[in-house]
């Protein structure tokens, strides 16, 4: 049994050791600490991807490591587009917000006005429910409908045939739902009068100068744009590339450079107002009064520096993380084209480096 006095001495030793570590780490520039971390993951865990870190709105570290396309001997660059997977939901929600500000839709509109084919159940589901994952619709990924080459039109047909499988009363539960964001992209098309891929290009990418961002839509001439990252298994020995033709829930390619341009544009209110973003960054409140950590296309959280909004994305050989610490304007962007399982682990250490807190590299 450890005596109380001994325990206090041990505690004081641990505290003093942590303080000493923090003081020593503080003497090393954060750029060097981040580079050491990325080098560790590259050498020990075969990291293959791009990283951009900004502090108080200024880039302090960016790096492109590894291969975009092994077969064609193409290395990654900071402008290389990666398949974003579910980070695309942040774009889709932004499009909806832009149309709401223009008076072309309302968050509380029932989706029946856009999709009468879905029947009476669509009269109970609002655009807000789709944005916040509270619709109760069947998620096509969980339903096993995500066969290779699935198109948005084919998915919509499946929803029509299975809409009676509503999982819960809209607004009463939170269930992450890819189908809802595909419907949101279709709503953008119906409310704007232009294809979703064109709306994203004309209203977001072109005005902001995001030259390496596009929607992977079969109708888009940019769908097979050269230079994109090919997805691989974690050992880079076998391709595991993106295989769907749906959009809204995913379907967008972008680079670390372009995502940082979007990050800065949101602070500057270039696309939507701060008031609109404040609602998007607010947790969903369910019918029973409980909250869930999701807004409009963003996961809502907090850390030592205040509110954070983020989204991850993973499908096939892509694993990504996009985080914005909005009270201090810190940004973490990690895009990878290998099916690794340590992106969250990397993110947690990067947050500690930005905070000036002690950290340890993981064991091999």
One Martini backbone bead per residue (centre of mass of N, CA, C, O) as a GRO file, in nm:
protein
  364
    1UNK     BB    1   0.096   0.036   0.022
    2UNK     BB    2   0.052   0.373  -0.033
    3UNK     BB    3   0.137   0.642   0.110
    4UNK     BB    4   0.035   0.963   0.127
    5UNK     BB    5   0.315   1.096   0.112
    6UNK     BB    6   0.416   0.937  -0.131
    7UNK     BB    7   0.194   1.019  -0.325
    8UNK     BB    8   0.256   1.323  -0.320
    9UNK     BB    9   0.541   1.299  -0.433
   10UNK     BB   10   0.461   1.167  -0.699
   11UNK     BB   11   0.276   1.393  -0.794
   12UNK     BB   12   0.488   1.618  -0.792
   13UNK     BB   13   0.676   1.480  -0.993
   14UNK     BB   14   0.479   1.468  -1.232
   15UNK     BB   15   0.420   1.769  -1.252
   16UNK     BB   16   0.715   1.865  -1.287
   17UNK     BB   17   0.768   1.695  -1.541
   18UNK     BB   18   0.549   1.827  -1.719
   19UNK     BB   19   0.654   2.113  -1.695
   20UNK     BB   20   0.934   2.055  -1.814
   21UNK     BB   21   0.836   1.947  -2.082
   22UNK     BB   22   0.683   2.201  -2.171
   23UNK     BB   23   0.929   2.388  -2.161
   24UNK     BB   24   1.099   2.234  -2.367
   25UNK     BB   25   0.890   2.227  -2.601
   26UNK     BB   26   0.861   2.543  -2.623
   27UNK     BB   27   1.157   2.574  -2.753
   28UNK     BB   28   1.026   2.427  -2.983
   29UNK     BB   29   0.914   2.463  -3.267
   30UNK     BB   30   0.619   2.366  -3.401
   31UNK     BB   31   0.721   2.284  -3.676
   32UNK     BB   32   0.923   2.071  -3.568
   33UNK     BB   33   0.725   1.896  -3.416
   34UNK     BB   34   0.548   1.825  -3.658
   35UNK     BB   35   0.770   1.703  -3.836
   36UNK     BB   36   0.841   1.475  -3.641
   37UNK     BB   37   0.565   1.342  -3.648
   38UNK     BB   38   0.545   1.288  -3.953
   39UNK     BB   39   0.805   1.123  -3.969
   40UNK     BB   40   0.714   0.898  -3.787
   41UNK     BB   41   0.465   0.807  -3.960
   42UNK     BB   42   0.631   0.752  -4.214
   43UNK     BB   43   0.844   0.542  -4.092
   44UNK     BB   44   0.636   0.359  -3.900
   45UNK     BB   45   0.327   0.395  -4.077
   46UNK     BB   46   0.314   0.483  -4.380
   47UNK     BB   47   0.268   0.767  -4.453
   48UNK     BB   48   0.023   0.899  -4.707
   49UNK     BB   49   0.021   1.253  -4.752
   50UNK     BB   50  -0.144   1.554  -4.639
   51UNK     BB   51  -0.043   1.863  -4.462
   52UNK     BB   52  -0.219   2.126  -4.268
   53UNK     BB   53  -0.112   2.401  -4.052
   54UNK     BB   54  -0.283   2.644  -3.847
   55UNK     BB   55  -0.219   2.964  -3.676
   56UNK     BB   56  -0.408   3.224  -3.655
   57UNK     BB   57  -0.440   3.198  -3.989
   58UNK     BB   58  -0.146   3.063  -4.017
   59UNK     BB   59   0.084   2.893  -4.178
   60UNK     BB   60   0.319   2.646  -4.022
   61UNK     BB   61   0.235   2.376  -4.193
   62UNK     BB   62   0.346   2.188  -4.491
   63UNK     BB   63   0.285   1.862  -4.660
   64UNK     BB   64   0.409   1.619  -4.907
   65UNK     BB   65   0.368   1.253  -4.885
   66UNK     BB   66   0.428   1.066  -5.158
   67UNK     BB   67   0.164   0.907  -5.339
   68UNK     BB   68  -0.077   0.941  -5.600
   69UNK     BB   69   0.059   0.753  -5.852
   70UNK     BB   70   0.233   0.476  -5.902
   71UNK     BB   71   0.195   0.383  -6.196
   72UNK     BB   72   0.271   0.704  -6.296
   73UNK     BB   73   0.483   0.840  -6.108
   74UNK     BB   74   0.311   1.019  -5.884
   75UNK     BB   75   0.341   1.267  -5.672
   76UNK     BB   76   0.278   1.458  -5.418
   77UNK     BB   77   0.100   1.763  -5.368
   78UNK     BB   78  -0.062   2.039  -5.239
   79UNK     BB   79  -0.270   2.018  -5.506
   80UNK     BB   80  -0.377   1.748  -5.449
   81UNK     BB   81  -0.653   1.556  -5.501
   82UNK     BB   82  -0.890   1.427  -5.274
   83UNK     BB   83  -1.102   1.219  -5.140
   84UNK     BB   84  -1.330   1.327  -4.887
   85UNK     BB   85  -1.596   1.222  -4.845
   86UNK     BB   86  -1.765   1.342  -4.564
   87UNK     BB   87  -1.658   1.635  -4.603
   88UNK     BB   88  -1.872   1.703  -4.822
   89UNK     BB   89  -2.104   1.787  -4.625
   90UNK     BB   90  -2.003   2.079  -4.583
   91UNK     BB   91  -2.070   2.170  -4.870
   92UNK     BB   92  -2.370   2.101  -4.883
   93UNK     BB   93  -2.457   2.279  -4.647
   94UNK     BB   94  -2.356   2.543  -4.771
   95UNK     BB   95  -2.547   2.546  -5.012
   96UNK     BB   96  -2.804   2.561  -4.843
   97UNK     BB   97  -2.735   2.827  -4.699
   98UNK     BB   98  -2.723   3.005  -4.950
   99UNK     BB   99  -3.024   2.957  -5.034
  100UNK     BB  100  -3.148   3.062  -4.774
  101UNK     BB  101  -3.042   3.356  -4.799
  102UNK     BB  102  -3.202   3.380  -5.089
  103UNK     BB  103  -3.499   3.244  -5.046
  104UNK     BB  104  -3.514   2.929  -5.181
  105UNK     BB  105  -3.526   2.827  -4.878
  106UNK     BB  106  -3.614   2.622  -4.588
  107UNK     BB  107  -3.540   2.436  -4.319
  108UNK     BB  108  -3.868   2.367  -4.266
  109UNK     BB  109  -3.903   2.230  -4.512
  110UNK     BB  110  -4.058   1.989  -4.674
  111UNK     BB  111  -3.957   1.728  -4.890
  112UNK     BB  112  -4.219   1.691  -5.060
  113UNK     BB  113  -4.173   1.941  -5.255
  114UNK     BB  114  -3.931   1.762  -5.397
  115UNK     BB  115  -4.046   1.445  -5.303
  116UNK     BB  116  -4.339   1.301  -5.375
  117UNK     BB  117  -4.244   0.996  -5.419
  118UNK     BB  118  -4.210   0.949  -5.094
  119UNK     BB  119  -4.459   1.052  -4.970
  120UNK     BB  120  -4.594   1.107  -4.657
  121UNK     BB  121  -4.322   1.097  -4.503
  122UNK     BB  122  -4.210   1.366  -4.641
  123UNK     BB  123  -4.407   1.550  -4.458
  124UNK     BB  124  -4.209   1.502  -4.187
  125UNK     BB  125  -3.954   1.601  -4.344
  126UNK     BB  126  -3.684   1.813  -4.316
  127UNK     BB  127  -3.410   1.984  -4.396
  128UNK     BB  128  -3.303   1.985  -4.110
  129UNK     BB  129  -3.304   1.679  -4.071
  130UNK     BB  130  -3.090   1.626  -4.287
  131UNK     BB  131  -2.859   1.803  -4.169
  132UNK     BB  132  -2.891   1.647  -3.861
  133UNK     BB  133  -2.967   1.340  -3.869
  134UNK     BB  134  -3.322   1.326  -3.814
  135UNK     BB  135  -3.512   1.161  -4.031
  136UNK     BB  136  -3.509   0.818  -4.049
  137UNK     BB  137  -3.374   0.728  -4.282
  138UNK     BB  138  -3.223   0.518  -4.478
  139UNK     BB  139  -2.895   0.406  -4.494
  140UNK     BB  140  -2.727   0.302  -4.770
  141UNK     BB  141  -2.476   0.183  -4.638
  142UNK     BB  142  -2.620   0.005  -4.420
  143UNK     BB  143  -2.799  -0.141  -4.652
  144UNK     BB  144  -2.595  -0.223  -4.897
  145UNK     BB  145  -2.613  -0.014  -5.169
  146UNK     BB  146  -2.284   0.039  -5.226
  147UNK     BB  147  -2.227  -0.022  -5.512
  148UNK     BB  148  -2.050  -0.016  -5.774
  149UNK     BB  149  -2.158   0.277  -5.947
  150UNK     BB  150  -2.349   0.426  -5.788
  151UNK     BB  151  -2.615   0.639  -5.831
  152UNK     BB  152  -2.831   0.881  -5.752
  153UNK     BB  153  -3.071   0.769  -5.913
  154UNK     BB  154  -3.060   0.482  -5.794
  155UNK     BB  155  -3.092   0.564  -5.499
  156UNK     BB  156  -3.366   0.700  -5.524
  157UNK     BB  157  -3.514   0.443  -5.608
  158UNK     BB  158  -3.458   0.292  -5.340
  159UNK     BB  159  -3.606   0.494  -5.156
  160UNK     BB  160  -3.886   0.464  -5.277
  161UNK     BB  161  -3.896   0.144  -5.211
  162UNK     BB  162  -3.796   0.217  -4.878
  163UNK     BB  163  -3.948   0.448  -4.712
  164UNK     BB  164  -4.105   0.261  -4.497
  165UNK     BB  165  -3.810   0.241  -4.333
  166UNK     BB  166  -3.852   0.416  -4.103
  167UNK     BB  167  -3.666   0.437  -3.799
  168UNK     BB  168  -3.794   0.723  -3.710
  169UNK     BB  169  -3.903   1.001  -3.582
  170UNK     BB  170  -3.862   1.300  -3.675
  171UNK     BB  171  -3.638   1.450  -3.428
  172UNK     BB  172  -3.583   1.202  -3.203
  173UNK     BB  173  -3.312   1.122  -3.357
  174UNK     BB  174  -2.965   1.027  -3.403
  175UNK     BB  175  -2.853   0.936  -3.745
  176UNK     BB  176  -2.622   0.877  -3.943
  177UNK     BB  177  -2.684   1.008  -4.294
  178UNK     BB  178  -2.631   0.973  -4.633
  179UNK     BB  179  -2.904   1.003  -4.778
  180UNK     BB  180  -2.971   1.295  -4.686
  181UNK     BB  181  -2.730   1.431  -4.851
  182UNK     BB  182  -2.827   1.352  -5.128
  183UNK     BB  183  -3.095   1.508  -5.109
  184UNK     BB  184  -2.967   1.788  -5.067
  185UNK     BB  185  -2.835   1.802  -5.348
  186UNK     BB  186  -3.109   1.788  -5.497
  187UNK     BB  187  -3.222   2.045  -5.372
  188UNK     BB  188  -3.015   2.233  -5.491
  189UNK     BB  189  -3.099   2.182  -5.779
  190UNK     BB  190  -3.403   2.265  -5.755
  191UNK     BB  191  -3.354   2.558  -5.628
  192UNK     BB  192  -3.133   2.659  -5.858
  193UNK     BB  193  -3.131   2.502  -6.157
  194UNK     BB  194  -2.862   2.336  -6.107
  195UNK     BB  195  -2.619   2.144  -6.089
  196UNK     BB  196  -2.430   2.062  -5.829
  197UNK     BB  197  -2.147   2.082  -5.960
  198UNK     BB  198  -2.202   2.375  -6.065
  199UNK     BB  199  -2.257   2.516  -5.800
  200UNK     BB  200  -1.985   2.460  -5.667
  201UNK     BB  201  -1.816   2.597  -5.885
  202UNK     BB  202  -1.968   2.886  -5.920
  203UNK     BB  203  -2.007   2.950  -5.585
  204UNK     BB  204  -1.710   2.849  -5.474
  205UNK     BB  205  -1.452   2.784  -5.641
  206UNK     BB  206  -1.418   3.025  -5.837
  207UNK     BB  207  -1.440   3.272  -5.637
  208UNK     BB  208  -1.194   3.142  -5.447
  209UNK     BB  209  -0.975   2.967  -5.614
  210UNK     BB  210  -1.055   2.652  -5.638
  211UNK     BB  211  -0.872   2.444  -5.860
  212UNK     BB  212  -0.893   2.141  -5.683
  213UNK     BB  213  -1.223   2.134  -5.698
  214UNK     BB  214  -1.476   1.865  -5.719
  215UNK     BB  215  -1.737   1.687  -5.859
  216UNK     BB  216  -1.810   1.337  -5.893
  217UNK     BB  217  -1.970   1.363  -6.189
  218UNK     BB  218  -2.085   1.223  -6.480
  219UNK     BB  219  -2.151   1.525  -6.603
  220UNK     BB  220  -1.862   1.611  -6.549
  221UNK     BB  221  -1.563   1.719  -6.701
  222UNK     BB  222  -1.389   1.677  -6.414
  223UNK     BB  223  -1.397   1.379  -6.321
  224UNK     BB  224  -1.109   1.306  -6.498
  225UNK     BB  225  -0.904   1.465  -6.365
  226UNK     BB  226  -0.587   1.506  -6.345
  227UNK     BB  227  -0.386   1.433  -6.040
  228UNK     BB  228  -0.517   1.253  -5.861
  229UNK     BB  229  -0.570   1.057  -5.597
  230UNK     BB  230  -0.509   0.730  -5.529
  231UNK     BB  231  -0.635   0.457  -5.383
  232UNK     BB  232  -0.510   0.264  -5.095
  233UNK     BB  233  -0.373   0.054  -4.924
  234UNK     BB  234  -0.163   0.076  -4.653
  235UNK     BB  235   0.087  -0.064  -4.836
  236UNK     BB  236   0.057   0.028  -5.155
  237UNK     BB  237  -0.005  -0.261  -5.325
  238UNK     BB  238  -0.320  -0.174  -5.345
  239UNK     BB  239  -0.594  -0.073  -5.479
  240UNK     BB  240  -0.859   0.171  -5.327
  241UNK     BB  241  -1.083   0.321  -5.487
  242UNK     BB  242  -1.316   0.512  -5.584
  243UNK     BB  243  -1.681   0.386  -5.660
  244UNK     BB  244  -1.884   0.622  -5.675
  245UNK     BB  245  -2.193   0.828  -5.808
  246UNK     BB  246  -2.236   1.000  -5.567
  247UNK     BB  247  -2.377   1.299  -5.400
  248UNK     BB  248  -2.333   1.501  -5.084
  249UNK     BB  249  -2.198   1.283  -4.890
  250UNK     BB  250  -1.993   1.299  -5.127
  251UNK     BB  251  -1.784   1.336  -5.427
  252UNK     BB  252  -1.535   1.512  -5.330
  253UNK     BB  253  -1.258   1.695  -5.442
  254UNK     BB  254  -0.947   1.792  -5.267
  255UNK     BB  255  -0.723   2.015  -5.112
  256UNK     BB  256  -0.539   2.165  -4.874
  257UNK     BB  257  -0.540   2.441  -5.007
  258UNK     BB  258  -0.849   2.467  -5.058
  259UNK     BB  259  -0.947   2.423  -4.765
  260UNK     BB  260  -0.807   2.681  -4.662
  261UNK     BB  261  -0.963   2.877  -4.833
  262UNK     BB  262  -1.235   2.806  -4.708
  263UNK     BB  263  -1.169   2.870  -4.419
  264UNK     BB  264  -1.117   3.178  -4.468
  265UNK     BB  265  -1.392   3.248  -4.604
  266UNK     BB  266  -1.569   3.196  -4.352
  267UNK     BB  267  -1.450   3.422  -4.178
  268UNK     BB  268  -1.512   3.647  -4.419
  269UNK     BB  269  -1.804   3.603  -4.540
  270UNK     BB  270  -1.809   3.511  -4.862
  271UNK     BB  271  -2.079   3.312  -4.854
  272UNK     BB  272  -2.169   3.357  -4.553
  273UNK     BB  273  -2.285   3.446  -4.265
  274UNK     BB  274  -2.232   3.448  -3.929
  275UNK     BB  275  -2.524   3.377  -3.851
  276UNK     BB  276  -2.547   3.123  -4.022
  277UNK     BB  277  -2.301   2.977  -3.895
  278UNK     BB  278  -2.396   2.966  -3.603
  279UNK     BB  279  -2.621   2.761  -3.663
  280UNK     BB  280  -2.432   2.543  -3.793
  281UNK     BB  281  -2.260   2.544  -3.498
  282UNK     BB  282  -2.514   2.400  -3.371
  283UNK     BB  283  -2.656   2.187  -3.184
  284UNK     BB  284  -2.869   1.945  -3.180
  285UNK     BB  285  -3.222   1.935  -3.093
  286UNK     BB  286  -3.424   1.728  -2.964
  287UNK     BB  287  -3.747   1.657  -2.870
  288UNK     BB  288  -3.631   1.586  -2.562
  289UNK     BB  289  -3.369   1.809  -2.535
  290UNK     BB  290  -3.139   1.679  -2.646
  291UNK     BB  291  -2.798   1.661  -2.752
  292UNK     BB  292  -2.587   1.684  -3.045
  293UNK     BB  293  -2.259   1.691  -3.215
  294UNK     BB  294  -2.441   1.847  -3.454
  295UNK     BB  295  -2.501   2.030  -3.735
  296UNK     BB  296  -2.417   2.162  -4.053
  297UNK     BB  297  -2.175   1.953  -4.157
  298UNK     BB  298  -2.079   1.941  -3.845
  299UNK     BB  299  -1.874   1.879  -3.581
  300UNK     BB  300  -1.919   1.948  -3.238
  301UNK     BB  301  -1.683   2.116  -3.014
  302UNK     BB  302  -1.418   2.113  -2.756
  303UNK     BB  303  -1.147   2.302  -2.611
  304UNK     BB  304  -0.916   2.505  -2.472
  305UNK     BB  305  -1.004   2.725  -2.723
  306UNK     BB  306  -1.292   2.609  -2.769
  307UNK     BB  307  -1.451   2.589  -3.047
  308UNK     BB  308  -1.522   2.309  -3.265
  309UNK     BB  309  -1.496   2.212  -3.612
  310UNK     BB  310  -1.570   1.900  -3.788
  311UNK     BB  311  -1.443   1.639  -4.024
  312UNK     BB  312  -1.466   1.328  -4.152
  313UNK     BB  313  -1.315   1.083  -4.399
  314UNK     BB  314  -1.420   0.744  -4.520
  315UNK     BB  315  -1.315   0.562  -4.818
  316UNK     BB  316  -1.159   0.322  -4.898
  317UNK     BB  317  -0.831   0.479  -4.939
  318UNK     BB  318  -0.962   0.710  -4.743
  319UNK     BB  319  -0.828   0.948  -4.487
  320UNK     BB  320  -0.983   1.224  -4.303
  321UNK     BB  321  -0.917   1.572  -4.172
  322UNK     BB  322  -1.126   1.859  -4.061
  323UNK     BB  323  -1.023   2.144  -3.861
  324UNK     BB  324  -1.184   2.414  -3.659
  325UNK     BB  325  -1.068   2.663  -3.436
  326UNK     BB  326  -1.268   2.937  -3.417
  327UNK     BB  327  -1.155   3.117  -3.173
  328UNK     BB  328  -0.831   3.093  -3.302
  329UNK     BB  329  -0.776   2.994  -3.598
  330UNK     BB  330  -0.734   2.686  -3.617
  331UNK     BB  331  -0.582   2.430  -3.841
  332UNK     BB  332  -0.666   2.087  -3.953
  333UNK     BB  333  -0.516   1.899  -4.229
  334UNK     BB  334  -0.591   1.559  -4.339
  335UNK     BB  335  -0.474   1.373  -4.628
  336UNK     BB  336  -0.543   1.037  -4.744
  337UNK     BB  337  -0.454   0.732  -4.968
  338UNK     BB  338  -0.486   0.540  -4.708
  339UNK     BB  339  -0.610   0.265  -4.502
  340UNK     BB  340  -0.583   0.385  -4.224
  341UNK     BB  341  -0.596   0.414  -3.830
  342UNK     BB  342  -0.439   0.720  -3.728
  343UNK     BB  343  -0.567   1.008  -3.757
  344UNK     BB  344  -0.673   1.070  -3.472
  345UNK     BB  345  -0.400   1.040  -3.334
  346UNK     BB  346  -0.263   1.270  -3.484
  347UNK     BB  347  -0.458   1.494  -3.408
  348UNK     BB  348  -0.416   1.486  -3.098
  349UNK     BB  349  -0.117   1.575  -3.112
  350UNK     BB  350  -0.151   1.839  -3.270
  351UNK     BB  351  -0.318   1.980  -3.054
  352UNK     BB  352  -0.097   1.975  -2.836
  353UNK     BB  353   0.106   2.141  -2.989
  354UNK     BB  354  -0.069   2.396  -3.019
  355UNK     BB  355  -0.113   2.413  -2.694
  356UNK     BB  356   0.157   2.317  -2.533
  357UNK     BB  357   0.142   2.017  -2.466
  358UNK     BB  358   0.194   1.722  -2.368
  359UNK     BB  359   0.357   1.439  -2.543
  360UNK     BB  360   0.337   1.123  -2.725
  361UNK     BB  361   0.450   0.882  -2.898
  362UNK     BB  362   0.362   0.608  -3.024
  363UNK     BB  363   0.373   0.288  -3.028
  364UNK     BB  364   0.479   0.038  -3.256
   0.00000   0.00000   0.00000
